[in-house]
Amino acid sequence: MEQLTLTTPALLFSAISLIMLAYTNRFLAYASVIRSLHDKYQQNKDSLLIAQIKNIKQRLYLTRSMQIFGITSLLLCVLTMFLIYIEQNIIAIWVFGLALILLIISLALLIIEIQISVKALEHHIRDIENN
């Protein structure tokens, strides 16, 4: 087995940072949509708005989970670097493997969230096409 070096987990820093930026942008967009839906719901308690609120709530929780898994992955990369620094290479390999698994989970949740987003937009497109 090849030796794990400090540069290996460090390579993920920029990738995870960009992913976290994208996740944060999604979160902020959802916050804006939720505020807008809240105002509309206060004026008109429409069942369509309730469905949209449930959909955005599900996507918001998925985004939170994506962020948690991504941040934990980044923290484990830092821990991996520390373990390499103190020459605990076997533990470092396992911790880095766990970091990769958490990143995979985060990205898988992103795929699920995108699918839900597309379905929500398809409802709007159908509504436009029917009118």
Salt bridges, closest charged atoms under 4 A:
ASP39 OD1 - HIS38 ND1 3.70
GLU113 OE1 - ARG26 NH2 2.38
GLU113 OE2 - ARG59 NE 3.43
